[in-house]
Amino acid sequence: MGTTDHKEIIRKTLEFDTTCNWPFASLSLETIQFLKSRYDPIYQVHYVTVQDTTGQRWCFTFFLVKEADQWYVKTQGGSPESGFNEPLELHDHPWIRLETLLNTQ
């Protein structure tokens, strides 16, 4: 599943995950917020939040790769929000914790 729009592939991935193997309350996809991102010609990293149907906010990190002019999710990670945990010196800059991306199945 690929697309030329990075936001669309993230939305489709969250929708797929929620309908197939999501053991928690369903995500309200209309609440997606794209907070931070980093771009490269063939890679993108996005930090997004979305609320579930109980109001719990979830934070996700997506690592996208571009192949044949289509964006694909290479890996992703997410967890319930327990406070925005970033160093103060990075507050106004996009950043990512790489250990999140390397924890794939």
For each residue, the residues with C-beta under 8 A, 3 or more apart:
1: 9 12 13 16 72
2: 9 67 68 70 71 72
3: 6 8 9 12 70 71
4: 69 70 71
5: 8 9 71
6: 3 9 10 44 46 64 71
7: 10 11 34
8: 3 5 11 12
9: 1 2 3 5 6 12 13 64 71 72 73
10: 6 7 13 14 32 34 46 48 60 62 64 73
11: 7 8 14 15 29 32
12: 1 3 8 9 15 16
13: 1 9 10 16 17 62 73 76
14: 10 11 17 18 27 29 32 50 60
15: 11 12 18 19 27 29
16: 1 12 13 19 20
17: 13 14 20 21 22
18: 14 15 22 26 27 29
19: 15 16 22
20: 16 17
21: 17
22: 17 18 19 26 27
23:
24: 52 56
25: 52 53 54 56
26: 18 22 52 53
27: 14 15 18 22 31 50 51 52 53 58
28: 31 50 51 52 53
29: 11 14 15 18 32 50
30:
31: 27 28 49 50 51
32: 10 11 14 29 48 49 50
33: 48 49 50
34: 7 10 37 46 47 48
35: 47 48 49
36: 46 47 94 95
37: 34 44 45 46 47 94
38: 44 45 94 96
39: 43 44
40: 43 44
41: 66
42: 65 66
43: 39 40 63 64 65 66
44: 6 37 38 39 40 62 63 64 66 71
45: 37 38 61 62 63 64 94 96
46: 6 10 34 36 37 61 62 64
47: 34 35 36 37 59 60 61 94 96
48: 10 32 33 34 35 59 60 61 62
49: 31 32 33 35 57 58 59 60 81
50: 14 27 28 29 31 32 33 57 58 60
51: 27 28 31 55 56 57 58
52: 24 25 26 27 28 55 56 58
53: 25 26 27 28
54: 25
55: 51 52
56: 24 25 51 52 80 81
57: 49 50 51 80 81
58: 27 49 50 51 52 78 79 80 81
59: 47 48 49 78 79 80 81 84
60: 10 14 47 48 49 50 76 77 78
61: 45 46 47 48 76 77 78 96 97 100 101
62: 10 13 44 45 46 48 73 75 76
63: 43 44 45 73 74 75 76 101
64: 6 9 10 43 44 45 46 71 72 73 74
65: 42 43 71 72 74
66: 41 42 43 44 69 70 71 72
67: 2 70 72
68: 2
69: 4 66
70: 2 3 4 66 67
71: 2 3 4 5 6 9 44 64 65 66
72: 1 2 9 64 65 66 67
73: 9 10 13 62 63 64 76
74: 63 64 65
75: 62 63 101 104
76: 13 60 61 62 63 73
77: 60 61 100 101 103
78: 58 59 60 61
79: 58 59 82
80: 56 57 58 59
81: 49 56 57 58 59 84
82: 79 85
83:
84: 59 81
85: 82
86: 90 91 95
87: 90 91
88: 91
89:
90: 86 87 93 95
91: 86 87 88
92:
93: 90
94: 36 37 38 45 47
95: 36 86 90
96: 38 45 47 61 100 101
97: 61 100
98: 101 102
99: 102 103
100: 61 77 96 97 103
101: 61 63 75 77 96 98 104
102: 98 99
103: 77 99 100
104: 75 101
105:
